[in-house]
C-alpha cells in the first residue's frame, strides 16, 4: 500500500458505485479541453471541446475543491479552493499524488476509480483529506474523467463535510436523548404516584405517634428517604424536559447570599470558594428551589474535578449581551435569542477535560469518575432548558474547567413583587372533596389526609365515574382533587365536562409533572390550583386553604 501519511491509514474510505441508468452500454463520458497553439483560431477547435479560458473560469467558479490528476494519481491541476482547503500553493500541490491528499488512498483505489469511470458508473468516495499541517477533515469526493490536450485526466471534486457531519451527529444525539427523556419523564411520573402514597402514609403515621414512641424514628427515616427519592424524581423530570417550573423573579445575588453556607459545605474545607458577585443584578424568571439545586450541582462537579489536591472554585455573576454568532458557536442546540442575559460562571482549578469528554458531559449517566453518579450534568442541562436558558463548558486537560450558564433577564414591577409576598387566606376546612385518581392507593391516602384536615370525601377511579358522581349532586361537592393523567379520559377533559355541569366548580389539579408543563393543556377552563405529587397532609391543607379560603 502506498500512502503519504502512515498514521492516517486507519481512516476509512467508503466508495459508492452506481450504474448510469441512462446508458445501456458502457461509455466514456468526459469533457475535452484542447489548448490552441500560436496562430490557431478558435474555429479550428474540434466540436465539443472546451476553450481553455472557459475551462479555467469553470474550474475556479466551482464551489467544491477540484484536484485533477493523471492516470498515476499525480496532480496536474487544481482550483483555488482546493489549495485553500489543503493549505498548499499551486507548486506544492502539483508535486503531490492522490495518496498525499486522500488518507488511505492507494493504487488499488485509483484503479477501481478508473475502471468505474470507464464503465460509466457514478463514483462517490467518503474519506478523510490531509492538509499540509497534517490535520485532516472529512470529505465526500466525486470522480469524473476529462481529456486535456488529448490526455485523459481524472477530476476529483472534494467537499468538506465537517459541518454536515456535525449536524447529523447532533441530530442523532438529539433523537437518542429524546427517547431517554420520554422514558425518564414517564418513570418519574409513575414514581411520583407511588411516592405520594409512601410520603402521605408515613406522615400520617408520624403525626399519630407520641414523641417517645419507639417506632417514630424508623418512620421518620422512611419519610426522609422518600423525600430524597422525590428530589431524584424532580431531577428526572428536569432532564426529561418536562421539568418546567412555577417561576417567580429571582435575584440570584440575594439567593447566593442566602445559601452561601450550603455552597461552602458542598465545596468543603480543603478547597477555597471565591465569590465574584456584583452589588446588584437584574432578576431572572425561575424556580428558586431549582436554581438552588443548579448552583449546588455546579459547585459539586467543580469540587470533584479538583479531587484531593488543593484548589479553588470561583462563582461569579455578570450581565452579558449575546449576539446570534455567539449563540450559534457555543450553544447551537439551546433555543436562545439574541439579547441580554445573566451569566453564572463556575471556574475550577481541577484536572480539566479533553474535548471529546466535554462533548459528552450532558449525556445522562455519563461520568468522568470511576463509578457513575446518576444523571449528573444532564439534570443541570434540563433545569437550564426548562428555564429558557443555555449552558456550555470550556475545558482543557490540566487547565481546569469553566461552566457558563445563561438566563434571560426580566423586568419586575413593584406590584408584582408585592403580590408574590401576600400570604394565602385560611379556609374554614369543612365540606366535601371529590378525589379522582386511577391509583387506588393514592385515593385512599388522600381520603385519610382529608379526614385529618376536616373534609368529607367521595372518590372516583376514572374521569367518567367522577362526572357521573358529580352530575348526581353538584352542590354537595365543594372541590374536586383531580389527577391529570388517567386512562380513558385525562384531567383536562374531565375538568371541561365538570364545568359544563357547574361552571363555578373548584378544581385542584394534581400531577407528577411540573405545573407549567401541565397547564399548557388548558385554555379558558383552567383549574383553581395545582398540587404536585408527591405531597403530604400539610401541602394538601395549604392548597385547600388557598382555593377555599376566599
C-alpha positions, -999 to +999 in steps of 0.1 A: +000+000+000+013+034-009+003+064+012+016+099+021+009+096+059+011+062+076-006+074+107-037+082+087-042+048+072-068+039+099-092+063+084-119+046+065-126+051+028-161+043+016-168+041-021-203+042-036-207+030-071-239+034-090-246+025-127-256+052-151-293+045-156-294+065-188-269+043-207-274+007-219-238+002-229-205+012-211-194+045-224-166+070-218-181+104-207-157+133-204-151+169-213-124+176-239-101+206-233-077+215-262-052+242-259-047+263-291-012+266-304+001+300-316-018+312-346-046+287-343-081+302-343-110+292-322-127+280-353-101+252-356-111+237-323-129+203-325-167+203-319-175+196-283-142+208-270-140+235-243-119+266-248-090+268-222-102+302-209-137+288-203-122+257-187-102+278-163-132+301-155-154+270-149-128+254-127-125+285-105-162+290-103-169+256-088-178+258-051-160+225-043-123+219-042-112+204-076-080+184-080-071+169-114-047+140-117-031+119-144-037+081-146-009+076-120-026+099-095-002+128-099-018+162-095-016+182-127-041+210-120-064+224-092-086+253-084-080+280-058-105+264-033-085+231-034-054+250-024-072+268+004-086+235+017-053+218+017-031+248+028-009+243-003+002+267-030-001+257-067+035+245-070+033+224-038+001+208-048+014+199-083+042+179-066+018+156-048-001+125-057-036+115-047-021+094-019-008+125-003-042+141-003-067+114+005-059+094+036-057+057+030-057+060-008-036+035-028-031+021-063-060-003-059-083+026-051-071+046-081-075+015-104-111+010-091-120+046-098-106+044-133-125+012-141-158+025-129-155+058-147-147+039-179-178+018-174-199+050-170-206+044-133-211+072-108-182+070-083-187+087-048-160+084-022-162+092+015-127+097+030-105+120+051-084+145+033-050+156+046-038+192+048-002+204+047-001+207+085-011+170+089-046+179+101-075+161+084-111+168+075-139+145+065-149+148+028-170+134+001-153+131-033-169+126-067-146+115-096-151+123-133-129+119-164-116+148-185-095+149-217-070+178-217-048+182-248-055+147-259-046+132-225-071+115-202-073+130-167-094+124-136-111+153-118-118+148-081-145+172-067-138+174-030-164+187-005-156+193+032-184+176+052-173+187+087-203+209+093-227+185+078-213+156+098-216+176+130-252+185+122-260+148+115-243+137+147-262+164+167-295+152+152-287+115+161-278+126+196-310+146+199-331+116+188-313+094+213-317+119+241-354+125+232-360+088+236-343+088+270-362+119+280-396+104+272-386+073+293-373+094+322-405+116+322-427+085+323-408+068+350-407+100+371-445+104+368-452+068+379-425+071+406-442+102+420-476+084+422-460+057+444-442+083+465-474+102+471-487+071+489-454+064+508-449+100+520-486+106+528-490+075+548-456+079+566-465+115+575-499+104+588-483+077+609-457+100+624-484+125+633-503+098+651-473+086+672-463+101+705-429+118+706-414+089+726-428+061+705-400+035+698-411+033+661-412+070+654-376+073+645-379+045+620-409+061+603-392+095+602-362+078+585-386+063+559-402+097+554-368+114+549-357+088+524-389+091+504-384+129+502-349+123+489-364+100+463-388+128+454-358+150+448-344+124+425-377+123+406-376+160+401-341+156+386-355+130+362-383+154+352-358+182+348-337+160+325-368+148+306-376+184+296-409+182+315-394+199+345-409+233+336-413+252+368-436+276+386-414+307+383-410+340+400-385+368+396-353+358+414-323+380+424-295+355+421-271+375+441-296+375+470-302+338+466-265+330+466-260+351+498-288+332+515-274+297+506-238+307+509-231+283+537-247+254+518-225+262+488-194+263+511-204+229+526-206+213+491-171+226+482-157+215+516-130+230+538-100+219+517-110+239+486-111+277+485-145+291+474-143+325+459-174+347+452-172+374+425-206+390+427-219+425+418-238+445+444-270+443+422-280+424+392-312+422+370-336+394+381-343+362+361-375+343+359-371+310+377-380+284+403-359+293+433-356+257+445-344+245+411-319+274+409-305+264+442-301+229+430-284+241+399-258+260+418-252+231+442-247+207+413-223+230+395-202+235+426-202+198+434-189+190+399-162+216+403-152+202+437-150+167+423-129+179+394-103+192+418-101+159+436-078+155+466-054+183+456-058+218+470-076+242+446-100+270+440-136+272+429-149+306+418-186+315+414-194+347+396-224+365+381-224+391+353-247+406+327-238+399+290-254+408+257-253+377+234-255+380+197-265+354+172-230+344+163-220+337+199-251+316+205-245+296+173-209+289+182-213+279+219-250+269+224-264+259+190-288+234+205-303+257+231-333+278+220-318+312+227-325+345+211-300+374+209-304+397+239-294+405+275-286+375+297-275+369+333-244+348+332-235+324+360-198+312+357-182+285+378-145+280+374-123+254+390-086+246+390-092+209+386-078+184+361-098+196+332-112+175+303-104+167+267-128+180+240-144+146+234-153+144+271-167+180+271-190+169+242-205+141+264-208+157+298-245+165+293-253+129+284-274+111+310-254+088+334-221+099+318-194+104+344-156+110+344-155+092+378-147+055+380-183+049+391-212+070+377-233+091+399-266+092+381-280+120+358-252+145+367-249+175+345-278+161+323-302+172+351-284+206+352-289+209+315-326+200+319-331+227+346-314+253+324-335+244+293-367+244+315-359+280+324-353+291+288-315+293+293-284+279+278-252+263+291-218+254+277-184+243+291-148+252+283-120+229+294-086+215+286-066+188+303-047+201+333-062+236+328-094+234+348-130+239+336-153+268+332-191+263+331-212+292+317-250+293+323-271+320+307-307+330+317-327+358+301-331+388+324-366+402+332-380+434+345-402+433+376-428+458+387-432+467+423-468+455+422-457+420+411-433+417+439-459+429+464-484+403+452-459+375+455-454+382+492-490+382+503-499+352+524-529+330+513-562+332+532-571+304+555-600+280+548-628+271+572-619+235+565-652+219+561-671+204+532-667+176+507-639+169+483-642+145+453-609+127+449-604+115+413-574+092+407-569+059+389-544+047+416-564+032+445-535+037+470-534+074+461-572+077+465-572+060+499-542+080+511-558+113+500-591+103+518-572+097+551-554+131+547-587+149+541-602+132+571-574+146+592-578+181+577-615+181+583-632+173+550-656+147+539-646+126+509-660+110+478-637+090+455-638+081+418-614+058+398-620+072+363-630+105+347-663+091+336-671+079+371-663+113+385-685+131+360-715+109+368-710+112+405-707+150+403-737+152+380-759+134+405-754+162+431-730+190+421-739+213+451-726+187+475-691+188+462-670+218+474-638+209+455-625+182+431-590+169+437-583+158+401-554+136+388-541+148+354-532+116+337-558+088+338-568+060+313-597+068+291-601+105+299-574+128+311-579+156+337-582+184+312-612+167+295-628+159+329-625+195+340-643+207+309-671+183+315-674+193+352-676+230+342-704+222+318-724+208+346-714+235+371-693+265+358-681+275+392-668+241+405-634+245+421-608+221+409-574+213+424-553+196+398-526+170+409-498+155+388-463+141+390-453+165+363-444+202+369-471+228+370-461+248+339-459+217+318-493+205+328-510+239+325-502+241+288-530+216+283-556+241+294-571+271+276-600+290+291-612+264+315-583+262+340-580+246+374-581+268+405-548+254+418-521+228+412-507+202+437-475+184+427-471+148+436-458+135+459-475+156+486-482+153+523-510+165+546-495+199+551-491+206+513-527+195+507-541+216+535-522+247+523-537+243+488-572+238+501-567+270+522-557+289+491-586+278+470-615+276+495-604+303+519-617+332+498 
